[in-house]
């Protein structure tokens, strides 16, 4: 017997883990505007290398055994009738609602359009632009900026590549200065110009950029890897701005419930949990939320004593590939230290296949 209707809005990493976890225990409906799962971890390479164009797209059709996946756009939440309203006008009743709409990333780590074909065309355009550019600028020295710079350099050994970062060291958000130094050493040894303390902004014409010191840089192609924006504008437009904090993230309590809403949860990049927004954290949140949702469904109307509190993941393993055969892995160890591992570990764990076989298996497909 399955308990209650659970509607999950958003089919990213947290959303699919949560839906799959609840599939046998509740009536699950997963709503996403895309007809396929977008494996964002593979998107940077897909934007550079043609042979990877299709890798980020994995169909949802084998994800759930009992539940269903609805392709559509949620535009409103009726908290009185407890229904999710879609752009088509269809209404999905819920006993528990989960907001897992994630965050919007800069291209090429973005699903462009509404179909895999449209997104693949966007990847192909990036591939063409990279293949023909003379000078490529990447702005942002976090994990995405470093990874993209390395992918571009390996694909275009003859092009001029510059990575500009506003901070004093690369990968500073990870808290590992050693990892930042390793990334810089790799990039510079591969003839990528690394500009630190360079807050860039577009110049007066299409192909120039200025830093905070007045310096001008000319480049015929640029990518901005400077952060993400939570996908919550739809909630604000639907009259639920009180669910959001100043940065647009959904405010949640320790059980990952939306504040003041015992039947509404928010997981992954979309919420305001103070931690590095990475896939392992999203998956950990999904596990805790799944437990708490089942506790709620089995004791509706009140917080169950069996609810679990989510502990923010301040120290999580983080892998930054430098192409398919190199990179840096940051692994938390006791006493607050971080072990920094190199080529072999990084290549096996992520860099070679970007976790694509693993994600295909999660969605019910073979690894190949």
N, C-alpha and C positions, 0 to 999 in steps of 0.2 A: 504494500500500500504506500502511495506517495502523498506527501503532505503539502498542500497549498500551491498557489501559483507564484512562481518567481520570475520576474521579468528583468533581464540583464540588458542594459543599454550600452552597447559598445563591445565589439568582438576583437579587442586587442589581447595582449598577453594575460592581463589580469582577468578580463572578461571570459576568455575561453577556458582558463583554468577553473574559475568559479563555476561556470555553467557545467563543465564536465564533472566536477566534483559533486554537484547537486543532482545530476541527471537521473540517478536511480532513486533518489529520495524525495524529489519534488517535481511538480510540473513546470519545467523550465522552458522559457522562451528567450532566445538570444536575438537582439535586434541590432542590426548594423546596416549602414548605408551602402556598404560594399558587399558584393556577392562572394568574395573570397577573403580569407585571412591574409593580412599584409605582414610578412615577416620582415619587420623594419631593420633587424640586425643585418640582413643581407642587402639592404637597399643602397648603401654607399658604393659597394662594389658593382651592383647592378647599374648604377648611374655612370660607371666608368667603363665596364667591360661588357661587350655585346653578348658573350656566352652566358652571362649571369642575368640577362634581362628577365627571364621567366621565374627565376629562383624565389623571389619574395612572395609569389602568389600561390596560396594553398587553399583549395576549396573547403568550405565548411560542411559539405554534405555528409561527411562521415564522423563529424565531431560528436554528435549526440545520438544515443540509441533510442531514448524515449522522448526527449524534448524536441523542439523545433527551432529553426533559424528563420527569422523574418528579415528580408532585405527591405529596408525602409528607413525613413528619417523621423526620429522622435522630435516633436515640436512642443509638446506640452505634457505636464503631469497634473492630473486631476487628483489632488490628495483627498478630496471629499468622497468621490466615487471610487477612488483607488484604481485609476486607469491611466495608462500611457496612451496619449493621442499621437498618431502618426500623421505625416504630411498628407497622406491619402484620405484622412478622416477616420481610418480604422482605429478602434480602441482595444487595448489589451488590458484586461483586468489583472490586478496583482494583489497578492497578500504581502509580498516583499518586493521592493524595487531596489535594483542595484545600478548605480551610475558608474560606468566604467568607460567613459568616452575618451579617456587618455588626453594627449596633448598634441598640438600641431607643431611639426618639425619643419625646418627649412628644407628646400630641395637640395639634393636629390633624395633625402630621407623622408619624402612625403608621397602619399598616394594621391596622384593628380587625377582629377576627373571622377567618374562614378563607376568605371568598369576597368577590368584588367587590361583591356586593349588600349584604353586612353592612358592608363598609367605606364604601360609599356612604351607607348609613343613618346611620353615625356622622358623616360629613361634613354630611349634612342636619340632624342634630341640632345640630351646632356652628353652622351657618348660622342656624337658628331662634333659638338662644340669643343669638347676636350681634345679630340683627335686633331683638330685644325687650329687650335689657339696657339699663339706664340708665348704669351705670358698669362699664367693662371694664378689668381689671388684667392687664397682661402682665409677668411676672417674668423678667428676663434680658435684658441689653443686648448680647448677641452678634449675629451675623448673623441668626439665626432670630428672635430677639426684636424686632429692629428691623424686619425685613421684615413680621412678623405685625402689629406695631403700625401700620405704614403701611397694610397691607391693611384692617385693621379701621377705621381712621380714614376711608379713602376710601369704604368701604361704609356707614359710619354717621357721617356728618358731624354728626349731632345728638346723638350719645352722648358721655359723658365717658369719655376714654381716658387711662390712666396707664401709663407704662413705668417699672418700678422695676429698678434695676441695682445690684449690690453693689459694683461697681468705681467708680473715679474718673472714667472716661470710657467712652463707648459704643465698641463694636467693639475693645476693648483687646487681644483675643486676636490680632487681625490685625497688630498692631504699627504701625498707622498712626493717629497722633493726629489727623491732618488729616481722615481719613475719618470718625473718630468725631465730630469737630466738625461735619462736613457733615451727618451723620445727625441729630445733635441739632438743628441749625438747621432742617432740614426738618421734623422732628417738631414742634418748638415753634411753627414758623410755621403748622402745621396744627392747632394747639391740642391737641397731645398733651402732657400733663404728664410731664416727664422727672425722675425722682427718682434721683440718683446716690448712691453710698455708702449704699444702702438694701438691706440683707440681709433679705429678707422671709420670714416664716413664718406659717402659718395661726394665726388667733387662737382664742379660746375658743368662738366660735360660727361658724356656717357662712359668714357673709359678711364677716368682719373679718380683717385681716391686720396683723401687727406687724413693725416693723423693729427693727434691733439697738439703736436708741436709745430704744426704748419707745414710739415713735409708733404710732398705730393708724390704719389705713386701711380704710374700708368699700367693698366692691365686690360687685355681685351676680353677677359672672362673672369667672373668672380663667383664665389660661393660663400654664404654667410652661415657659419655654424656657431651662433652666438646665444643659443638658448631656445626654449620652447614656450608655448602659450597653451594653458589648459583649455580644452574644448568645452567651455561652459557658457558661451554666449547665448546658446539656445535656452539655457535655464534662466538667464537674466531676462531675455525677451519674453519668456513664458511667465514672468512674474515671480520667479524664485530667487531674486537677487539676494535675499536675506540668507540663503544657503551658502553664499560665497564670501570669501575674505577679500581684502583689498587687491590681491594679485589675481583674483578670479578663480582660485582653487575652492573646492567644496570643503566646508568646515566639518570635520568629523571628531567624534570622541574616541576614547581609547578602544572601544569595541568596533570602530570603523562605521558607526552609525552617523548619519547626518544629524547635527545638533538639533534636538527637539523632535526628531522623527524616528521613533523606535522601529518603524517598518521600512526605512529607507537607508541604504548603505552606499558608500562610495569607496572605490578601490583603485589603486594604481596611480598613474601620473596625475589624475584629475583631482585628487584630494590634497589636503594641506598638511599631511604628515611630514614632519621636518626630517627628511632623509634624502640621500642621493637617489634621484629618480632613475633607477636602473631596473632591468628585467627581473633579477633575483628578488628585489624588494617587492615588485608588483606581484610576483608569484607567492611570496610569503604572506602578503596581505590577503590574497584570494583564499588561502588556506584558512586563515583566522576568520575571515568573513563567512566562509562556508559553514564553519562550525557554529558561529553565532546565529546565522540564519536558521539553521536546523533547530537550534535551541529555542529561538523565538517562535518558529512555526509550531513547535510542540508545547509551548506555553505562551500563547498569544496574549497581547495586551499588556505585557510587563517585561521588564528586563529579567532574563533568566539568571539564576544564581550560577548556572553552568557556563555563562558567557566568558570568553577569553579576552584579555586585553592584548592589543598588538604592541609589540615593542619595536620602536623605530630601528631600522637597520643602519646604524652609523658606520659600521665596519663590515663591508661585504666584499667578497672576491670581485675583482674588476679586471677585465681583459681588454686591452687595446691592441688590435692587430696592426702591423705595418705590412700590409699585403698578406698573401696566403702562407708565407713561410717564416714570418718573424713577428715580433711584437713584445709587449710587456704585460706581465700578469702581476697584479697586486693581491696578495693573500694575507688576510689578518692572522696574526699569531698572538699567543698570550702576552700579557703585560702591556697591551696597547701598541705593540709594534706591528709593522707591516713588512712581510717578506716580499721582495721584488724578484720575480722569476723572469727568465728570458725566452729565448727562441724556441726550444723544444717543447716546453710546457705550453706556451702560447699557441704554437702551431697545432698541437694535438687537441687542445681544449676548445679552440675557437677559430683561429686564423685561417686554417685550411678550408673548412667548409661552412664557417659562420653559423654553426648550430642548425643548419638547414635540415639534415637528416633527423635530428632530434625533434624539431618542430613538425616535420611531416608525420612522424610517428604519433605525436600528440594529437594530430587531427585525423588519425586513422589511416594514413597512407604509408606506403613503403618508404624506406629511407632514400631510395634512388629517385 
